[in-house]
C-alpha cells in the first residue's frame, strides 16, 4: 500500500484546529505517564538503594557493581528488541482494533524473549570474569563483580519476561499494574538487601553477593505477579489456533521495529561502556564518582522517560486510528513538558550535589568530582529530555531507522571521541567527559525534533501495510 501513496499523503488530516492535543488525548497521556513515572522512579530507586546500601559496605563494591550494571544494561537492551516491538505493534493494533494480531504479538514476543533470555543468561554466568576484565576493571575489584554478575546476570531472563509483560500491560492502558508490582518488589528488594548485605536477623553477611540474591529473587516474584495480572485481569491466554500456522510475519515486524530501535540503545550503551573505560583510566576516584553520579542523575530524567513511554503508547493508538495530527501535537506538548520538569529537577540536584555526595562517601576527591559534574549535567538533561520523548514517538510511529543511524553517528563522534579528548587527553577528568556527553545529547535533540516536524513518519505505520 505504501508504494501506491501519492505525494499528498491520504492519511494526513487537515492541520487546522490541531494546535493542542484534545483533552481526551492529554488525559490518556497522563493516565499512562503517571503510573509509568512512579514505576520508573521505583525501578531507579531500587538501583540507587543498592548503591546506597553497598556504599555503607564499601566503595569497592560500589565501583564493581557499577561496571557490572553497565554490562547488564546492554543485555536488557537486547531483551528490548522484542519488547519495544511488542509495545509499538500492540499499540497500533489496539488502536485499529485488530485483536487477533495483538494476541499473536503477545505470544510471539514472550516466546522469543524466553529463548533469548536463557541463552544470554548462560553466557553471563559462564563468562563473568573475562567480561569484567575486558572492561578494564582492576583485579582487586573483579572478585566483587563476578559474584554479583553471576547471580544477577544468570537470572536476567526473568527481567526479559517482566519487560515483555509490562509492555503489553501498558499498551492496554493498564500501566498501573506494572507500577504496583514494582512497588512490591522494590520493598522486597530493600528488605532483602538489608538482611543479606549486612547479615541482619541471623543471615550471613554477604555484601555484594547478597545484593545480587535479593535483586534476582525480587524479579522472580515480579514475574509471577505480572503473569497473573496479564492473563487473569487483562487478556485471556491466546488460543493455539492463533499460532497455526505460526505467525512469522509478527516475528518479522517485531524485529523490524526492535532491531534498529534497540540498535540505537545498543550504540548508546556501548558508547557508555567506552566512557566507563575512560573513567577507569582516570582512577578509582573518577570511576566511583561516575557510578554515584549516574545513580543520582537518573532522577533528573525519570519524568521524561515516563512521559516518553506514555506519549509513545498514546501516539501508537492515535496512529492506529489514523489521527496523525493529534499524534503530531501530542509529541510537541510532551517535549515541552519534559524539558520544563527535567531542567527544574536537574538544577535542584546540582545545588544539593555536595550534600548528596557526602551522604554516599567520605572521600573528598569523589565528592568534589561528583558535585562538579552535576552542574554540567543540567545541559545534558535539556537534550536528553527532548531525545527521550522524540525518539519514543518516532519509534511508535514506525520510523525506526532514522533514530538508529543518527544515534550511531552522533554518539560515537561526539560523546565517545569527545569524552576521550576532553576527559583523558586534555586532562579535564570527569567534567570533560560530562561536557562531551552533554554536547551529544543536545545535537541529537535538534536532529530528532527536525525529523518529527518533517512528518515523514506518517507513512511508516504497520496498520497501513
Wavefront OBJ file of the C-alpha trace (Angstrom):
o trace
v 0.000 0.000 0.000
v 2.836 2.382 0.844
v 4.260 2.222 -2.662
v 0.944 3.448 -4.012
v 0.867 6.552 -1.862
v 0.712 9.774 -3.757
v 2.868 12.721 -2.849
v -0.105 14.065 -0.943
v -0.396 11.614 1.914
v -4.030 10.383 2.200
v -3.512 9.550 5.851
v -2.657 13.107 6.766
v -5.592 15.007 8.144
v -6.050 18.728 7.673
v -3.886 20.676 10.075
v -6.448 23.225 11.138
v -7.534 23.040 14.750
v -4.684 20.820 15.962
v -2.560 23.349 17.804
v -3.023 21.381 21.000
v -3.988 17.787 21.662
v -7.585 17.313 22.639
v -8.349 16.990 26.332
v -9.063 13.279 25.935
v -5.644 12.700 24.379
v -3.881 14.598 27.144
v -5.884 12.686 29.708
v -4.779 9.404 28.154
v -1.177 10.653 28.156
v -1.234 11.411 31.875
v -3.154 8.230 32.711
v -0.238 6.369 31.129
v 2.629 8.644 32.176
v 1.720 8.957 35.863
v 1.954 5.251 36.756
v 4.933 4.780 34.408
v 6.632 7.662 36.220
v 6.057 6.057 39.604
v 7.128 2.653 38.277
v 10.296 4.026 36.659
v 11.089 6.022 39.778
v 10.734 2.882 41.879
v 12.966 0.907 39.495
v 15.618 3.597 39.678
v 15.155 3.813 43.416
v 15.892 0.088 43.598
v 19.183 0.601 41.788
v 20.009 3.700 43.819
v 19.132 1.834 47.010
v 21.553 -0.930 46.045
v 24.277 1.676 45.504
v 23.467 3.494 48.749
v 23.350 0.318 50.823
v 26.532 -1.033 49.243
v 28.214 2.309 49.968
v 27.641 1.524 53.656
v 29.529 -1.712 52.994
v 32.485 -0.447 50.884
v 33.322 1.870 47.973
v 34.938 -1.095 46.186
v 31.641 -2.942 45.889
v 30.003 0.221 44.516
v 32.632 0.573 41.776
v 32.439 -3.135 40.849
v 28.659 -3.110 40.853
v 28.622 -0.025 38.622
v 30.691 -1.740 35.931
v 28.531 -4.886 36.107
v 25.349 -2.859 35.758
v 26.803 -1.106 32.717
v 27.196 -4.503 31.042
v 23.765 -5.662 32.182
v 22.217 -2.557 30.637
v 23.437 -3.814 27.262
v 21.766 -7.160 27.928
v 18.468 -5.529 28.849
v 18.586 -3.610 25.570
v 18.967 -6.946 23.780
v 15.791 -8.100 25.518
v 14.236 -4.822 24.497
v 14.460 -5.766 20.806
v 11.199 -7.701 21.003
v 9.838 -5.763 23.967
v 9.910 -2.470 22.110
v 8.384 -4.090 19.060
v 5.661 -5.530 21.282
v 4.750 -2.089 22.620
v 4.659 -0.457 19.182
v 2.699 -3.225 17.452
v 0.240 -3.761 20.300
v -0.473 -0.027 20.493
v -1.107 0.314 16.766
v -3.137 -2.931 16.512
v -5.212 -1.976 19.558
v -5.917 1.425 18.014
v -7.022 -0.316 14.819
v -8.999 -2.934 16.847
v -7.112 -5.889 15.344
v -7.408 -8.221 18.356
v -6.026 -11.361 16.736
v -2.875 -9.524 15.735
v -2.499 -8.287 19.322
v -2.740 -11.842 20.707
v -0.202 -13.125 18.193
v 2.259 -10.367 19.059
v 1.983 -11.182 22.788
v 2.625 -14.904 22.294
v 5.495 -14.462 19.854
v 7.221 -11.835 21.999
v 7.092 -13.974 25.157
v 8.457 -16.980 23.289
v 11.318 -15.090 21.648
v 12.400 -13.295 24.819
v 12.313 -16.525 26.814
v 14.622 -18.264 24.315
v 16.988 -15.291 24.058
v 16.927 -14.816 27.829
v 18.054 -18.357 28.612
v 20.899 -18.152 26.087
v 22.169 -14.767 27.276
v 21.839 -15.642 30.964
v 24.025 -18.705 30.445
v 26.659 -16.561 28.727
v 26.693 -14.009 31.534
v 27.138 -16.734 34.127
v 29.897 -18.597 32.294
v 31.917 -15.596 31.095
v 31.523 -13.187 34.006
v 35.211 -12.794 34.858
v 36.534 -12.368 31.275
v 33.854 -9.781 30.549
v 34.784 -7.645 33.550
v 38.494 -7.861 32.759
v 37.772 -6.663 29.226
v 36.134 -3.641 30.829
v 39.466 -2.818 32.468
v 38.193 -3.428 35.998
v 41.085 -3.669 38.440
v 41.894 -7.201 39.569
v 41.157 -6.282 43.184
v 37.564 -5.476 42.167
v 36.962 -8.383 39.769
v 36.043 -10.780 42.575
v 33.261 -8.489 43.778
v 31.960 -8.017 40.251
v 31.984 -11.726 39.322
v 29.907 -12.676 42.342
v 27.266 -10.082 41.533
v 27.247 -10.715 37.793
v 26.825 -14.485 38.056
v 23.713 -14.092 40.171
v 22.004 -11.116 38.552
v 23.190 -11.937 35.047
v 22.484 -15.644 35.377
v 18.854 -14.931 36.208
v 18.474 -12.000 33.804
v 15.953 -13.987 31.717
v 13.428 -13.155 34.455
v 13.797 -9.497 33.574
v 13.344 -10.302 29.879
v 9.893 -11.737 30.521
v 8.982 -8.985 33.000
v 9.830 -6.339 30.408
v 7.646 -8.020 27.793
v 4.595 -8.372 30.025
v 4.930 -4.815 31.323
v 4.990 -3.522 27.731
v 1.804 -5.451 26.933
v 0.011 -4.144 30.014
v 0.966 -0.552 29.223
v -0.198 -0.832 25.626
v -3.582 -1.955 27.011
v -3.718 1.240 29.113
v -3.078 -0.811 32.276
v 0.114 0.966 33.316
v -0.982 0.918 36.961
v -0.459 -2.859 37.151
v 3.312 -2.810 36.486
v 3.562 0.145 38.858
v 2.052 -1.784 41.766
v 4.212 -4.824 41.020
v 7.321 -2.652 41.012
v 6.316 -1.147 44.348
v 6.008 -4.611 45.898
v 9.347 -5.882 44.603
v 11.066 -2.606 45.486
v 10.111 -3.079 49.120
v 11.076 -6.734 48.888
v 14.483 -5.851 47.441
v 15.209 -3.281 50.143
v 14.352 -5.807 52.836
v 16.480 -8.455 51.134
v 19.436 -6.080 50.846
v 19.178 -5.127 54.500
v 19.192 -8.754 55.554
v 21.745 -10.214 53.137
v 24.266 -7.397 52.571
v 24.848 -6.715 56.253
v 23.913 -10.094 57.757
v 20.938 -8.979 59.827
v 18.372 -11.270 61.523
v 20.888 -14.092 61.713
v 21.602 -14.190 57.968
v 25.202 -14.399 56.695
v 26.951 -11.121 55.836
v 27.198 -11.473 52.029
v 27.935 -7.945 50.809
v 27.502 -7.522 47.048
v 26.538 -11.192 46.705
v 23.590 -10.557 48.982
v 22.516 -7.629 46.806
v 22.539 -9.927 43.781
v 20.445 -12.602 45.512
v 17.910 -10.027 46.671
v 17.595 -8.493 43.192
v 17.077 -11.835 41.434
v 14.534 -13.115 43.956
v 12.561 -9.873 43.646
v 12.417 -10.279 39.865
v 11.124 -13.832 40.242
v 8.259 -12.589 42.416
v 7.570 -9.795 39.917
v 7.313 -12.256 37.044
v 4.710 -14.348 38.848
v 2.600 -11.292 39.646
v 2.805 -9.914 36.103
v 1.764 -13.214 34.526
v -1.257 -13.339 36.832
v -2.300 -9.778 36.015
v -1.865 -10.198 32.260
v -3.811 -13.424 31.737
v -6.343 -13.133 34.553
v -7.116 -9.407 34.575
v -6.366 -8.040 31.092
v -6.490 -10.611 28.315
v -7.071 -14.377 28.125
v -4.302 -16.753 27.154
v -4.143 -16.679 23.334
v -5.701 -19.831 21.813
v -3.351 -22.186 19.974
v -5.287 -21.761 16.743
v -3.902 -18.203 16.524
v -0.443 -19.728 16.061
v -1.312 -22.326 13.414
v 0.354 -21.635 11.081
v 2.988 -19.850 13.115
v 2.745 -16.068 12.591
v 6.236 -15.474 11.241
v 5.064 -12.108 9.938
v 4.724 -10.946 13.544
v 8.277 -12.070 14.288
v 9.403 -10.102 11.253
v 7.527 -6.987 12.352
v 8.886 -7.270 15.898
v 12.404 -7.359 14.510
v 11.723 -4.575 12.011
v 10.839 -2.334 14.940
v 13.076 -3.806 17.599
v 16.420 -4.288 15.853
v 17.042 -0.708 14.703
v 15.358 0.774 17.778
v 17.406 -1.393 20.099
v 20.421 -0.701 17.899
v 20.173 2.958 18.822
v 20.202 1.981 22.501
v 22.996 -0.544 21.963
v 25.040 2.172 20.324
v 24.403 4.456 23.293
v 25.313 1.840 25.854
v 28.440 0.693 24.033
v 29.392 4.330 23.925
v 28.796 4.486 27.679
v 30.869 1.326 28.157
v 33.776 3.040 26.415
v 33.251 6.157 28.506
v 33.246 3.975 31.625
v 36.582 2.569 30.438
v 37.922 6.128 30.107
v 36.737 6.713 33.687
v 38.717 3.637 34.743
v 41.820 5.213 33.165
v 41.273 8.291 35.332
v 41.470 6.211 38.538
v 39.203 4.711 41.162
v 38.027 8.112 42.424
v 36.706 9.117 38.997
v 35.112 5.698 38.463
v 33.419 5.789 41.851
v 32.249 9.391 41.344
v 30.834 8.465 37.932
v 28.970 5.492 39.420
v 27.430 7.652 42.131
v 26.642 10.479 39.698
v 24.927 8.160 37.212
v 22.690 6.896 40.007
v 21.873 10.450 41.127
v 21.122 11.997 37.719
v 18.687 9.221 36.847
v 16.163 11.035 38.981
v 16.514 14.099 36.733
v 15.175 12.328 33.655
v 12.790 9.789 35.161
v 9.815 12.029 34.330
v 10.964 12.295 30.719
v 11.149 8.510 30.476
v 7.609 8.184 31.791
v 6.294 10.931 29.538
v 8.095 9.465 26.528
v 6.688 5.990 27.153
v 3.209 7.358 27.696
v 3.421 9.562 24.605
v 4.630 6.607 22.526
v 1.688 4.403 23.534
v -0.848 7.209 23.107
v 0.660 8.151 19.732
v 0.584 4.494 18.650
v -3.126 4.305 19.430
v -3.753 7.566 17.560
v -1.765 6.469 14.527
v -3.635 3.155 14.512
v -6.848 5.215 14.383
v -5.316 7.375 11.597
v -5.353 10.506 13.775
v -1.910 11.718 12.726
v -2.433 15.389 13.566
v -3.362 14.536 17.150
v -0.184 12.424 17.428
v 1.877 15.296 15.979
v 0.550 17.789 18.517
v 0.871 15.301 21.371
v 4.617 14.945 20.800
v 5.158 18.707 20.811
v 3.237 19.055 24.059
v 5.114 16.148 25.694
v 8.542 17.532 24.688
v 7.820 20.946 26.217
v 6.560 19.448 29.442
v 9.501 17.028 29.714
v 12.033 19.836 29.285
v 10.458 22.063 31.942
v 10.242 19.364 34.606
v 13.650 17.827 33.862
v 15.533 21.108 33.986
v 13.918 22.063 37.303
v 14.918 18.739 38.861
v 18.476 18.819 37.496
v 19.070 22.363 38.765
v 17.853 21.402 42.234
v 20.037 18.282 42.157
v 23.120 20.319 41.230
v 22.531 22.813 44.036
v 22.320 19.938 46.532
v 25.152 17.971 44.907
v 27.813 18.283 47.590
v 25.421 17.335 50.362
v 24.145 14.342 48.386
v 27.654 13.019 47.771
v 28.568 13.467 51.423
v 25.770 11.046 52.258
v 27.347 8.446 49.971
v 31.079 8.742 50.635
v 33.657 10.493 52.790
v 36.300 10.636 50.043
v 36.855 14.380 49.313
v 38.072 13.723 45.752
v 34.953 11.733 44.903
v 32.724 14.421 46.445
v 34.426 17.243 44.512
v 34.318 15.434 41.169
v 30.725 14.311 41.598
v 29.397 17.696 42.696
v 31.096 19.417 39.728
v 29.609 17.116 37.071
v 26.096 17.674 38.411
v 26.273 21.286 37.221
v 27.379 20.182 33.755
v 24.561 17.645 33.806
v 21.994 20.466 33.626
v 22.967 20.990 29.976
v 22.928 17.265 29.338
v 19.409 16.857 30.713
v 17.998 19.541 28.404
v 18.997 17.460 25.399
v 18.140 14.141 26.990
v 14.553 15.212 27.766
v 13.940 16.039 24.108
v 15.675 12.874 22.895
v 13.680 10.517 25.093
v 10.287 11.833 24.019
v 11.057 12.403 20.338
v 12.758 9.029 19.821
v 9.972 7.151 21.621
v 7.290 8.778 19.488
v 9.226 8.303 16.241
v 9.571 4.612 17.021
v 5.894 4.377 17.987
v 5.065 5.736 14.539
v 7.232 3.057 12.927
v 10.045 5.447 11.940
v 12.832 3.374 13.490
v 15.799 3.612 11.109
v 16.338 7.352 11.459
v 16.980 7.308 15.244
v 19.295 4.337 14.770
v 21.613 5.921 12.209
v 21.566 9.284 13.930
v 22.473 7.645 17.236
v 25.338 5.617 15.811
v 26.936 8.588 14.074
v 26.499 11.322 16.677
v 27.081 9.276 19.841
v 30.433 7.949 18.716
v 31.749 11.100 17.078
v 30.623 13.481 19.815
v 30.119 11.619 23.100
v 32.738 8.852 22.881
v 35.507 10.621 20.989
v 34.812 13.851 22.843
v 34.964 12.090 26.222
v 38.440 10.778 25.461
v 39.702 14.105 24.114
v 38.249 16.300 26.870
v 38.470 13.893 29.793
v 41.674 11.933 29.195
v 43.784 13.718 26.591
v 43.136 17.288 27.721
v 43.015 16.240 31.358
v 39.610 17.718 32.235
v 38.793 14.477 34.057
v 35.138 13.625 34.737
v 33.951 17.173 33.969
v 35.343 16.868 30.439
v 33.609 13.538 29.964
v 30.285 15.040 31.064
v 30.700 18.006 28.719
v 31.133 15.646 25.767
v 28.020 13.677 26.737
v 26.032 16.918 27.092
v 27.020 18.080 23.602
v 25.978 14.693 22.182
v 22.509 14.915 23.732
v 21.957 18.477 22.511
v 22.972 17.707 18.919
v 20.740 14.636 18.705
v 17.832 16.562 20.268
v 17.941 19.133 17.463
v 18.129 16.444 14.775
v 15.246 14.354 16.137
v 12.917 17.305 16.581
v 13.546 18.347 12.991
v 12.633 14.833 11.880
v 9.345 14.848 13.796
v 8.364 18.236 12.403
v 9.031 16.980 8.855
v 6.160 14.459 9.355
v 7.934 11.834 7.273
v 6.923 9.289 9.935
v 3.293 9.383 8.749
v 3.834 6.672 6.116
v 5.502 4.168 8.464
v 2.546 2.671 10.422
v 2.257 -1.150 10.424
v -1.550 -0.986 10.347
v -1.363 0.656 6.916
v 0.786 -2.017 5.263
l 1 2 3 4 5 6 7 8 9 10 11 12 13 14 15 16 17 18 19 20 21 22 23 24 25 26 27 28 29 30 31 32 33 34 35 36 37 38 39 40 41 42 43 44 45 46 47 48 49 50 51 52 53 54 55 56 57 58 59 60 61 62 63 64 65 66 67 68 69 70 71 72 73 74 75 76 77 78 79 80 81 82 83 84 85 86 87 88 89 90 91 92 93 94 95 96 97 98 99 100 101 102 103 104 105 106 107 108 109 110 111 112 113 114 115 116 117 118 119 120 121 122 123 124 125 126 127 128 129 130 131 132 133 134 135 136 137 138 139 140 141 142 143 144 145 146 147 148 149 150 151 152 153 154 155 156 157 158 159 160 161 162 163 164 165 166 167 168 169 170 171 172 173 174 175 176 177 178 179 180 181 182 183 184 185 186 187 188 189 190 191 192 193 194 195 196 197 198 199 200 201 202 203 204 205 206 207 208 209 210 211 212 213 214 215 216 217 218 219 220 221 222 223 224 225 226 227 228 229 230 231 232 233 234 235 236 237 238 239 240 241 242 243 244 245 246 247 248 249 250 251 252 253 254 255 256 257 258 259 260 261 262 263 264 265 266 267 268 269 270 271 272 273 274 275 276 277 278 279 280 281 282 283 284 285 286 287 288 289 290 291 292 293 294 295 296 297 298 299 300 301 302 303 304 305 306 307 308 309 310 311 312 313 314 315 316 317 318 319 320 321 322 323 324 325 326 327 328 329 330 331 332 333 334 335 336 337 338 339 340 341 342 343 344 345 346 347 348 349 350 351 352 353 354 355 356 357 358 359 360 361 362 363 364 365 366 367 368 369 370 371 372 373 374 375 376 377 378 379 380 381 382 383 384 385 386 387 388 389 390 391 392 393 394 395 396 397 398 399 400 401 402 403 404 405 406 407 408 409 410 411 412 413 414 415 416 417 418 419 420 421 422 423 424 425 426 427 428 429 430 431 432 433 434 435 436 437 438 439 440 441 442 443 444 445 446 447 448 449 450 451 452 453 454 455 456 457 458 459 460 461 462 463 464 465
